């Protein structure tokens, strides 16, 4: 078990550290996106003001239905967002295209005309916080990357279980921390962050695998539903209790939607977010009214499903789902709860902060484990790889620096790229992403060119400088700063920059600590190893 914990933990610790660090940042992906799109902040403020302005929703429904009838009459599904909070409270329509994929169009709420792709306020193109979301579970490769992360998650579960078995005094040691004791201190730190967040670590790894089960275990779905994206959609629809509708071939116009939607809102107790029309313009059509989850709704249930009421074309109620409920029974509810547990879609800001802190603790668990491996090997001069042991150890030391400090530098470098790249640069979002990976690659080269101690000091120092100077960069490029952000109530932007300052102070302290600590002499390492072996 000790061997399994050591080697399974080591070879996946670098990737899992990246998953946990970027996953922690993904918890606040929306504030990060807000900070990275400063040109849109004024538009967001205006959109928030528009929420209190009444709109002629019945008119918007008429315009949307008319647009869909003229342009997408053969689609199997129409979806109308009469007041789209994500697009300045505008009017948005969705449908299934000929390939069975989602397509969408923003419509002018006054005329129903389709708006072009440049109708929103001009600003810098960026992936924003979604970069961290996508990276932490697919590595920006939805096929191979998803499998790699899933395999690493399985290895994490193995390392967690074997770690509990191996450290017989793990809970007792949790209450003991021996500072400045070399290997003992690293082990105490590793145990502390692991035990403190052990339930969270199990939950986040397991649910991460489960919510991707349709992609990771495709054989049962293919055997019963065939291949292709439509097969997975039919499988999930059946699990979630969706009735398969067959077109009757009898034409029937879409009825007036406003009375049906108003009735649905009263039944579910929520404001209508989306109206989904299946088999439109056919007598078999179904009209589903889906609600908006308000902040208060997330405190009542772990499941983040919204309320839903489905009607026939004549306005007869066919199905009703309360907020937080499901229609597919236990399997559907289990899948929904697993998903929302992983994505922290409940509990509001308090749960987000809890996930953020626990995620960073998970990253610290991976990081301290990787460093502990080398601290132990330096003391004991292991010979696991024969004549190549020294070269393998040097490789691992370089990977430790680049995977831990280097990744953090790449993350803050991503923020710097957002401010430094010209707003009108072609393929700007792609260049921000390239900057992230380029910086990370350079830290790896640096870690192998320098001695480990110098690499740690240099990279932790650079990380501290980049974090501490981020607010100054915003001031130099935009004239904005945390004090002004707080004054105007922009806590999302202020939170990003204040968080960068906090990480800057922490990484600066770490760099100073490594710099002040002299390199250990061989005789001292050997003596300490003998003392620990005797103990």
Residue, then its C-alpha position, 0 to 999 in steps of 0.5 A: x500500500x505504501x508503494x502504491x500510494x507513493x508511485x500512484x500519487x507521484x506520477x499523477x500529482x503534477x496533473x492533479x495539482x493542475x486539475x485542482x488549482x484550475x478547478x479552484x479558479x473555475x469556481x469563480x469563473x464568472x467573476x474572472x470573466x467579468x474582470x477579463x471583459x472590462x469593456x462589457x462591464x458598463x453594458x452589464x450594469x445597464x443590463x442589470x438596470x433593465x431587469x426592473x423595466x417591464x417588457x412586452x413579453x407577449x410581443x416578443x413571443x410573437x416575434x420569435x415564433x414568426x422568425x422561427x416559422x419563416x426560417x426554421x420551420x422544419x426543426x424538431x425543437x424551438x427554444x425561446x428566451x423572451x428575456x435573456x439575462x445573459x444577453x442584456x435582457x434581449x430576445x434569443x432563439x435556439x433550435x436543432x440544426x440539420x446535424x442535431x446540434x444546437x444553433x442560436x440567434x439573437x433577435x431584435x426585441x422590437x422588430x424580430x430581425x436577426x442581429x449580427x454577431x457584432x451587435x454587442x458592445x465591442x470588447x476584447x475577445x477572451x475565454x475568460x474564466x471558462x479557460x479554467x473550467x475547460x482545462x480542469x476536466x478536458x485539458x482543452x481536448x474534449x476527447x483525449x483530455x477528458x480520458x486523461x483527467x478521468x484516469x488521473x481521478x481514478x488514480x487519485x481515489x487509489x492514492x487516497x484509499x492507500x494513503x489512509x491505509x498506509x498512514x496508520x496514525x493519520x488522524x493523530x498526526x493531523x493534530x501535530x505539526x512540527x515546523x522546520x523538521x525537514x521531511x517530518x514537516x512536509x509529511x505533517x503538512x501533507x497529512x493535515x491538508x489531506x485529512x482536513x478535506x478528505x471527504x471533499x477530496x473523495x466526493x470531488x474525484x468520484x463525482x467528476x468521474x460519474x458525471x462524465x460516465x456517458x462519455x467514459x463508458x459508451x459501450x452500453x449506450x451504443x449497444x442500446x441506442x446506437x452510435x453518434x451524438x443523437x444516441x447519447x441525447x436519447x439515452x439522457x432524455x429517457x433517463x430524465x423522463x422525457x417522452x419520445x414524441x412522434x410527429x402526427x403529420x397534422x399541421x397546427x399553428x403554435x398557439x399564443x404563448x403568453x397565457x400558457x407561460x403565465x399559467x406555467x409560472x404560477x404552477x412552478x413559482x418561478x419567472x419563465x426563463x425558456x419556452x421549449x416547443x417540441x415538434x413545433x407546428x404539429x398537432x403533437x407539439x409540447x410546450x415546456x415552460x422552464x423557470x429561472x433559479x434565483x439565489x434563494x432557490x439554490x439554498x433549498x435544494x442541492x439539485x439545481x434543476x429549475x421548475x418546469x411545466x409542460x403543456x399540450x398545444x391546447x394548454x392542457x397541463x401534461x407534466x409538472x416538475x417543481x424546482x429542484x425536482x426531476x422527472x426520471x426517478x432515482x437514476x436521474x436524481x442521482x445523476x443531477x445531484x452528483x453533477x451539482x455537488x461537483x459544480x457547486x450549484x447550491x448554497x450560494x457564495x458560502x459554498x463557492x468559498x468552501x469549494x475554493x478553499x478545499x480545492x486549494x487544499x487539494x492542490x496543496x495535498x498534491x504539491x506537498x506529496x510531490x515535494x515530500x517524495x524528493x525530500x525523502x529521496x535526498x535523505x535516503x539516496x534511493x536506487x529505484x532506477x539503478x544507474x539512471x536514478x540521479x537523472x530521474x530524480x533531477x527530472x522529477x525535481x524539475x517537474x515539481x518546480x514547473x508543475x507547482x510554481x510554473x503552473x501558478x505563473x502560467x495562470x497569472x500570466x494568462x491574466x497579464x496577457x488579457x491586459x497586454x494583448x491589443x483588444x482588436x488583435x485577431x484570434x485574440x482569445x487563442x493568443x491568450x491561451x497560447x500565452x498560458x501554455x507558452x509561459x508554462x513551457x518556459x517555466x519547465x525549461x527554466x526548472x531544468x536549466x537551474x538548480x532546484x533551489x534557484x528554480x524555486x526561488x526564481x519562480x516563486x519570486x516571479x509569481x509573487x511579483x506578477x500577482x502583486x503588480x496585477x492591480x498596477x497593470x490594470x491601472x496602467x492599461x485601464x485606469x482602474x484599481x481595487x479602490x474604485x471597483x469597491x466604490x462602485x460596487x464592482x466586487x467581482x473585479x475587486x475580488x480578482x485583484x485582491x485575491x491576486x494580492x493575497x496569492x502574491x504575499x503568500x508566494x513572496x513569503x514562500x520564496x523568502x523562506x526558501x532563499x533564507x534556508x541554506x542548502x543542506x550539506x550531505x552529512x546533515x542529510x545523512x544524519x537526519x535520515x539516520x535519526x528519523x530511521x531510528x525514531 
